[in-house]
Structure formats: C-alpha cells, structure tokens
C-alpha cells in the first residue's frame, strides 16, 4: 500500500489527528520486518527449522507450538548459511493445533519456514 494512499484515507480527519497518525503509519510501512527470531518482528509469523524425511516422498511432521492450526506456511532462505536452499514441500495432510504435515522430494534437507495461525 502506498503511503500516499494511506494519507488520502486520513484526509477527512482533523489535522491534529493526521499530525499523529500519518508519521506513525509511515513508520510502520518503512520498518516492516520479518526478522530472525522465533516470532517475526512485525507479524504473527513464527519461525521454524526442521529437516525433511530421510526417504523422498515420506511424510514428516513438525511441531509448531501455536496451539491452533496454522493456515499458511512461508518457506524462507537463510542467506547467512552457505548451501542453504529452498526445497519442494507438499502438504501431506491438514495442519492441526500441534503439527504441520509435509512431504518433500529432497531428503535430509534443513528447511526454515514461518507459519501463521
């Protein structure tokens, strides 16, 4: 979303309210980050690292600890690790409140991803 669009939405507000809201919203747009912690810096995304199964196409599960079934998995590539790669992932069955269930044609590959509930 462009900053100009946000300001247009705020135009009907009194100038005193816009004086406070416009810089706050611009700051959020300029500083949106995923980060490297267990939880994304500015989002309800949770970072998980695991390893694919030893046999290609075999289901493996990963504990996520959210307490609710995540609906989105976002794979990421760690650019600080030589040899890091994105591997094909397939959902083998719906995630539940404890685990995500995946398959991959890559064996024994370290994977990093975020989940969102």
Secondary structure, DSSP 8 states (H G I E B T S, - for coil): --HHHHHHHHTTS-HHHHHHHHHHHHHHHHT----SSSB-SSSSEEEEEEE--SSTT--EEEE---SS---EEEEE--TTSTT------EEEE---SSEEEEE-SSSS-EEEEEEE-
